[in-house]
Amino acid sequence: MSRLVMKFGGTSVANIERIRNVARHVKREVDAGYNVAVVVSAMSGKTNELVGWCKDAAPLYDTREYDTVVASGEQVTSGLLALMLTNMGVPARSWQGWQIPIRTDGAHGAARIKDIDGTNLADGFAKGEVAVISGFQGIHQDSGRITTLGRGGSDTSAVAVAAAIGAERCDIYTDVDGVYTTDPRVVPEARRLPKVAFEEMLEMASLGAKVLQVRSVELAMVHQVRTFVRSSFEAPDAPQTDANGNPPGTLICDEDEIVEQQTVTGIAFSRDETQITIRRVADKPGVAASVFGPLTDASINVDMIVQNISEDGRHTDITFTVPSADYERAIDVLAKVKEKIGYARVEGEIDVAKVSVIGIGMRSHAGVAAQCFRSLAEHGINIRAITTSEIKISVLIDAGRVDEAVRALHDAYGLAH
């Protein structure tokens, strides 16, 4: 029998009635002939509550005990769903990360999966059981301690399990019905995409789209796990194709599966940006390393980088962006290495945002960047910085102009049609 992984997030399992709805979705796939593994998150709000308890117990908590506490939210959900499935006549059992086992490194709170042994799950399938798996968690391969995978880690768990058991597909059920050309709250005319290439989804996830966790998309791309994003709030007995014969969601797949590739697939944006400029740095070999090395050592992710040489050719200004949460730490790190770098001053801007144009069709079409810049110019939107790749153009603009920029670019590339 073909194998299918289904993943349900926190809002999909927020209460008993929603978990019962999840059970109906699972039963539909079992009745269709699949061996099913279900990966579940904690009930909505539960992880935040557990994190709060850890902080109240000990502000400088041991991350190993933190993982023990916060992993319990998914354990509750998996047990409840297994109970409901069994009550519906569908054999099921719950699995915790350590029971499978899902082996990880020792980075408690942000562990990375090293290996999954699918033997126990396969034995359960042979008995006709649905495997209900607690997402977000694993076991340290050396110490045997419970580990957690970081925020959004259940997506990563689901894709990794799908790869380990050779699943036909990994269905990610969420509170939206697929991936759109941009956020429909900003552009009501945004269109749901039937298919998106792995590379496009990776760019969209890393540049602000919140549908999937970045690490889950990376895993899906590496292991070629076809991943389907769909809504858990559809009725379990609803038709499984729309009026055009397409499944009700978005398939994340290899670009070879996409017959007609648009030049631009979508517009992503992030308001979680800050800009830092270091003035009058000596223009000499090694200066960039002296600036960005300490930031890397502090685990601060630097994104867009612009360097301007002064007229005298002896000094340069370096401008770059960091996430808002890292802004104060970045300023502090640079202050500590001022003497080593030898800059005049540091300036910062917190009221900035990043807007990105994404599409694998950009590889074979000229003029995409020019169209982006022209559209923003026509709306009087100033560009502070630019970065590009084969399938992406990102611009840094004033935060107050984000919605206008997204609408302008969405119209410029005809994404509503």
For each residue, the residues with C-beta under 8 A, 3 or more apart:
1: 33 34 35 125
2: 33 34 35 167 168
3: 34 35 36 37 125 165 166 167 168
4: 29 34 35 36 37 167 168 169 170 171
5: 36 37 38 39 158 159 161 162 165 167 169 170 171
6: 25 26 29 36 37 38 39 158 170 171 173
7: 38 39 40 41 135 154 155 157 158 170 171 172 173
8: 12 13 22 25 38 39 40 41 173 232
9: 12 13 41 154 155 172 173 174 175 232
10: 13 14 41 42 43 44 45 46 47
11: 14 18 44 174 175 232
12: 8 9 18 21 22 41 173 174 175 232 233
13: 8 9 10 18 19 22 40 41 42 43 44 77 81
14: 10 11 18 43 44 45
15: 18 19 43
16: 19 20 80
17: 20 21
18: 11 12 13 14 15 21 22 232
19: 13 15 16 22 23 77 80 81 84
20: 16 17 23 24 84
21: 12 17 18 24 25 232 233 236
22: 8 12 13 18 19 25 26 38 40 81 173 232
23: 19 20 26 27 81 84 85 88 90
24: 20 21 27 28 88 236 237
25: 6 8 21 22 28 29 173 232 236
26: 6 22 23 29 30 36 38 81 85 90 130
27: 23 24 30 31 85 88 90 236
28: 24 25 31 32 236 237
29: 4 6 25 26 32 34 36
30: 26 27 33 34 36 90 130
31: 27 28
32: 28 29
33: 1 2 30
34: 1 2 3 4 29 30 168
35: 1 2 3 4 125
36: 3 4 5 6 26 29 30 130 131
37: 3 4 5 6 121 130 131 133 161 162 165 167
38: 5 6 7 8 22 26 81 130 131 132 133
39: 5 6 7 8 133 134 135 154 157 158 161
40: 7 8 13 22 74 77 78 81 132 133 134 135 154
41: 7 8 9 10 12 13 47 73 74 77 135 136 154
42: 10 13 46 47 50 73 74 76 77 136
43: 10 13 14 15 46 73 76 77
44: 10 11 13 14
45: 10 14 48 49
46: 10 42 43 49 50 73 76
47: 10 41 42 50 51 70 73
48: 45 51 52
49: 45 46 52 53
50: 42 46 47 53 54 69 70 72 73
51: 47 48 54 55 66 70
52: 48 49 55 56
53: 49 50 56 57 69
54: 50 51 57 58 61 65 66 69 70
55: 51 52 58 59 61
56: 52 53
57: 53 54 61
58: 54 55 61 62
59: 55
60:
61: 54 55 57 58 65 66
62: 58 65 66
63: 66 67 108 109
64: 67 68 108 145 146
65: 54 61 62 68 69
66: 51 54 61 62 63 69 70 108 109
67: 63 64 70 71 108 109 137 145 146 147 148
68: 64 65 71 72 145 146
69: 50 53 54 65 66 72
70: 47 50 51 54 66 67 73 148
71: 67 68 74 75 96 97 134 136 137 146 148
72: 50 68 69 75 76
73: 41 42 43 46 47 50 70 76 77
74: 40 41 42 71 77 78 134 135 136 137 154
75: 71 72 78 79 94 96 134
76: 42 43 46 72 73 79 80
77: 13 19 40 41 42 43 73 74 80 81 134
78: 40 74 75 81 82 94 95 96 132 133 134
79: 75 76 82 83 94 132
80: 16 19 76 77 83 84
81: 13 19 22 23 26 38 40 77 78 84 85 92 94 132
82: 78 79 85 86 92 93 94 130 132
83: 79 80 86 87
84: 19 20 23 80 81 87 88
85: 23 26 27 81 82 88 90 91 92 130 132
86: 82 83 89 90 91 92
87: 83 84
88: 23 24 27 84 85
89: 86
90: 23 26 27 30 85 86 130
91: 85 86 127 128 129 130
92: 81 82 85 86 129 130 131 132
93: 82 124 129 130 131 132
94: 75 78 79 81 82 132 133 134
95: 78 99 100 120 121 131 132 133 134
96: 71 75 78 99 100 134 137
97: 71 100 101 102 133 134 137 138 139 146 147 157
98: 101 102 137 138 139 144 146
99: 95 96 120
100: 95 96 97 116 117 118 120 121 133 161
101: 97 98 116 117 138 139
102: 97 98 113 116 137 138 139 157 160 161
103: 113 114 115 116 117 138 139 140 141
104: 107 111 112 113 114 138 139 140 141 147 149
105: 111 112 114 140 141 147
106: 111 140 142 143 145 147
107: 104 110 111 112 147
108: 63 64 66 67 111 140 145 147 148
109: 63 66 67 148 150
110: 107 148 149 150
111: 104 105 106 107 108 138 140 147 148 149 150
112: 104 105 107 149 215
113: 102 103 104 116 138 149 156 157 160 219
114: 103 104 105 141
115: 103 141
116: 100 101 102 103 113 160 161 163 164
117: 100 101 103 120 164
118: 100 121 122 161 164 165
119: 122 123
120: 95 99 100 117 123 124
121: 37 95 100 118 124 125 131 161 164 165
122: 118 119 125 126 165
123: 119 120 126 127
124: 93 120 121 127 129 131
125: 1 3 35 121 122 128 129 131
126: 122 123
127: 91 123 124
128: 91 125
129: 91 92 93 124 125
130: 26 30 36 37 38 82 85 90 91 92 93
131: 36 37 38 92 93 95 121 124 125
132: 38 40 78 79 81 82 85 92 93 94 95
133: 37 38 39 40 78 94 95 97 100 157 161
134: 39 40 71 74 75 77 78 94 95 96 97 137
135: 7 39 40 41 74 153 154 155 157 158
136: 41 42 71 74 148 149 153 154 157
137: 67 71 74 96 97 98 102 134 146 147 148 149 153 157
138: 97 98 101 102 103 104 111 113 146 147 148 149 157
139: 97 98 101 102 103 104 144 145 146 147
140: 103 104 105 106 108 111 143 144 145 146 147
141: 103 104 105 114 115
142: 106
143: 106 140
144: 98 139 140
145: 64 67 68 106 108 139 140
146: 64 67 68 71 97 98 137 138 139 140
147: 67 97 104 105 106 107 108 111 137 138 139 140
148: 67 70 71 108 109 110 111 136 137 138 153
149: 104 110 111 112 113 136 137 138 153 156 157 215
150: 109 110 111 153 215
151: 213
152: 155 156 213 215 216
153: 135 136 137 148 149 150 156 157 213 215
154: 7 9 39 40 41 74 135 136 157 158
155: 7 9 135 152 158 159 172 212 213 215 216
156: 113 149 152 153 159 160 213 215 216 219
157: 7 39 97 102 113 133 135 136 137 138 149 153 154 160 161
158: 5 6 7 39 135 154 155 161 162 170 172 216
159: 5 155 156 162 163 170 216 219 220 223 225 227
160: 102 113 116 156 157 163 164 219
161: 5 37 39 100 102 116 118 121 133 157 158 164 165 167 170
162: 5 37 158 159 165 167 169 170 223 225 227
163: 116 159 160 166 167 219 223 225
164: 116 117 118 121 160 161
165: 3 5 37 118 121 122 161 162
166: 3 163
167: 2 3 4 5 37 161 162 163 170 225
168: 2 3 4 34 226
169: 4 5 162 225 226 227 228
170: 4 5 6 7 158 159 161 162 167 220 225 226 227 228
171: 4 5 6 7 227 228 230 249
172: 7 9 155 158 212 216 227 228 229 230
173: 6 7 8 9 12 22 25 230 231 232
174: 9 11 12 211 229 230 231 232
175: 9 11 12 231 232 233
176: 180 211 229 231
177: 192 230 231 234 248 249
178: 192 193 229 230 231 248 249 250
179: 192 193 196 201 204 209 211 229 250 252 266
180: 176 183 184 190 191 192 193 266
181: 187 190 191 193 265 266 267 410 415 416
182: 186 187 190 266 267 268 269 406 410 415
183: 180 186 187 190 209 269 406
184: 180 187 188 190
185:
186: 182 183 190 269 402 403 406 407
187: 181 182 183 184 190 267 406 407 410 416
188: 184
189: 410 416
190: 180 181 182 183 184 186 187 410 415 416
191: 180 181 415 416 417
192: 177 178 179 180 250
193: 178 179 180 181 196 250 265 266
194: 246 247 250 251
195: 250 251 252 253 257 258
196: 179 193 200 201 204 250 251 252 253 265 266
197: 200 201 252 253 254 255 258 261 265 360
198: 201 202 217 220 221 252 253 254 255
199: 202 203 221 255 360 391
200: 196 197 203 204 265 266 358 359 360 391
201: 179 196 197 198 204 205 212 217 252
202: 198 199 205 206 214 217 218 221
203: 199 200 206 207 268 356 358 389 391 392
204: 179 196 200 201 207 208 209 211 265 266 268 358
205: 201 202 209 211 212 213 214 217
206: 202 203 214
207: 203 204 268 269 270 354 356 358 392 394
208: 204 268 269 270 271 272 354 356
209: 179 183 204 205 212 266 268
210:
211: 174 176 179 204 205 229
212: 155 172 201 205 209 216 217 227 229 252
213: 151 152 153 155 156 205 216 217
214: 202 205 206 217 218
215: 112 149 150 152 153 155 156 218 219
216: 152 155 156 158 159 172 212 213 219 220 227
217: 198 201 202 205 212 213 214 220 221 227 252
218: 202 214 215 221 222
219: 113 156 159 160 163 215 216 222 223 225
220: 159 170 198 216 217 223 224 225 226 227 252
221: 198 199 202 217 218 224
222: 218 219
223: 159 162 163 219 220
224: 220 221 254
225: 159 162 163 167 169 170 219 220
226: 168 169 170 220 251 252 253
227: 159 162 169 170 171 172 212 216 217 220 251 252 253
228: 169 170 171 172 247 249 250 251 252
229: 172 174 176 178 179 211 212 249 250 251 252
230: 171 172 173 174 177 178 234 247 248 249 250
231: 173 174 175 176 177 178 234 248 249
232: 8 9 11 12 18 21 22 25 173 174 175
233: 12 21 175
234: 177 230 231 238 248
235: 238
236: 21 24 25 27 28
237: 24 28
238: 234 235 248
239: 242 248
240: 247 248
241: 244 245 246 247 248
242: 239 245 246 247 248
243:
244: 241
245: 241 242
246: 194 241 242
247: 194 228 230 240 241 242 251
248: 177 178 230 231 234 238 239 240 241 242
249: 171 177 178 228 229 230 231
250: 178 179 192 193 194 195 196 228 229 230
251: 194 195 196 226 227 228 229 247 257
252: 179 195 196 197 198 201 212 217 220 226 227 228 229
253: 195 196 197 198 226 227 257 258
254: 197 198 224 257
255: 197 198 199 258 261 360
256:
257: 195 251 253 254
258: 195 197 253 255 261 360
259:
260:
261: 197 255 258 359 360 361
262: 265 359 361 415
263: 359 361 362 365 368 413
264: 267 357 358 359 361 362 368 413 415
265: 181 193 196 197 200 204 262 358 359 360 361
266: 179 180 181 182 193 196 200 204 209 358 359 415
267: 181 182 187 264 355 356 357 358 406 409 410 413 415
268: 182 203 204 207 208 209 355 356 358
269: 182 183 186 207 208 353 354 355 356 402 405 406
270: 207 208 273 353 354
271: 208 353 399 402
272: 208 323 324 325
273: 270 303 321 322 323 324 352 353 354 396 399
274: 321 322 323 324 326 327 330 348 349 350 352
275: 319 320 321 348 349 350 352 384 385 396
276: 319 320 321 322 327 330 331 334 346 347 348 349
277: 317 318 319 346 347 348 349
278: 281 291 317 318 319 334 341 343 345 346
279: 317 343 344 345 346 347
280: 310 315 316 317 343 344 345
281: 278 287 291 315 316 317 318 341 342 343
282: 287 314 315 316 342
283: 287 309 310 313 314 315 316
284: 287
285:
286: 289 290
287: 281 282 283 284 290 291 316 318 341
288: 291 292 307 318
289: 286 292 293
290: 286 287 293 294 337 340 341
291: 278 281 287 288 294 295 318 334 341
292: 288 289 295 296 302 320
293: 289 290 296 297
294: 290 291 297 298 333 334 336 337
295: 291 292 298 300 302 322 330 333 334
296: 292 293 299 300 302
297: 293 294
298: 294 295 329 330 333
299: 296
300: 295 296 322 326 329 330 333
301: 322 323 326
302: 292 295 296 305 320 321 322
303: 273 320 321 322 354 387
304: 320 321 354 385 386 387 394 396
305: 302 318 319 320 385 387
306: 318 319 320 385 386
307: 288 316 317 318 319
308: 316 317 319
309: 283 313 315 316
310: 280 283 313 314 315 316 317
311:
312: 315
313: 283 309 310
314: 282 283 310
315: 280 281 282 283 309 310 312
316: 280 281 282 283 287 307 308 309 310
317: 277 278 279 280 281 307 308 310
318: 277 278 281 287 288 291 305 306 307
319: 275 276 277 278 305 306 307 308 384 385
320: 275 276 292 302 303 304 305 306
321: 273 274 275 276 302 303 304 352 354 385 396
322: 273 274 276 295 300 301 302 303 326 327 330
323: 272 273 274 301 326 327
324: 272 273 274 327 350
325: 272
326: 274 300 301 322 323 329 330
327: 274 276 322 323 324 330 331 348 350
328: 331 332
329: 298 300 326 332 333
330: 274 276 295 298 300 322 326 327 333 334
331: 276 327 328 334 335 346 348
332: 328 329 335 336
333: 294 295 298 300 329 330 336 337
334: 276 278 291 294 295 330 331 337 338 341 343 346
335: 331 332 338 346
336: 294 332 333
337: 290 294 333 334 340 341
338: 334 335 341 342 343
339: 342
340: 290 337
341: 278 281 287 290 291 334 337 338
342: 281 282 338 339
343: 278 279 280 281 334 338 346
344: 279 280
345: 278 279 280
346: 276 277 278 279 331 334 335 343
347: 276 277 279
348: 274 275 276 277 327 331
349: 274 275 276 277 352
350: 274 275 324 327
351: 398 399 400
352: 273 274 275 321 349 384 396 397 398 399
353: 269 270 271 273 396 397 398 399 401 402
354: 207 208 269 270 273 303 304 321 394 395 396 397
355: 267 268 269 394 395 397 402 405 406 409
356: 203 207 208 267 268 269 392 393 394 395
357: 264 267 362 368 372 392 393 394 409 413
358: 200 203 204 207 264 265 266 267 268 391 392
359: 200 261 262 263 264 265 266 362 368 391
360: 197 199 200 255 258 261 265 363 391
361: 261 262 263 264 265 364 365
362: 263 264 357 359 365 368 390 391 392 393
363: 360 390 391
364: 361
365: 263 361 362 368
366:
367: 370 371
368: 263 264 357 359 362 365 371 372 393
369: 372 373 388 393
370: 367 373 374
371: 367 368 374 375 412 413
372: 357 368 369 375 376 393 395 409 412
373: 369 370 376 377 383
374: 370 371 377 378 412
375: 371 372 378 379 408 409 411 412
376: 372 373 379 381 383 395 397 405 408 409
377: 373 374 380 381
378: 374 375 408
379: 375 376 401 404 405 408
380: 377
381: 376 377 397 398 401 404 405 408
382: 397 398
383: 373 376 386 395 396 397
384: 275 319 352 395 396 397 398
385: 275 304 305 306 319 321 395 396
386: 304 306 383 393 394 395 396
387: 303 304 305 392 393 394
388: 369 392 393 394
389: 203 392
390: 362 363
391: 199 200 203 358 359 360 362 363
392: 203 207 356 357 358 362 387 388 389
393: 356 357 362 368 369 372 386 387 388
394: 207 304 354 355 356 357 386 387 388
395: 354 355 356 372 376 383 384 385 386 405
396: 273 275 304 321 352 353 354 383 384 385 386
397: 352 353 354 355 376 381 382 383 384 401 402 405
398: 351 352 353 381 382 384 401
399: 271 273 351 352 353 402
400: 351
401: 353 379 381 397 398 404 405
402: 186 269 271 353 355 397 399 405 406
403: 186 406 407
404: 379 381 401 407 408
405: 269 355 376 379 381 395 397 401 402 408 409
406: 182 183 186 187 267 269 355 402 403 409 410
407: 186 187 403 404 410 411
408: 375 376 378 379 381 404 405 411 412
409: 267 355 357 372 375 376 405 406 412 413
410: 181 182 187 189 190 267 406 407 413 415 416
411: 375 407 408 414 415 416
412: 371 372 374 375 408 409
413: 263 264 267 357 371 409 410
414: 411 417
415: 181 182 190 191 262 264 266 267 410 411
416: 181 187 189 190 191 410 411
417: 191 414
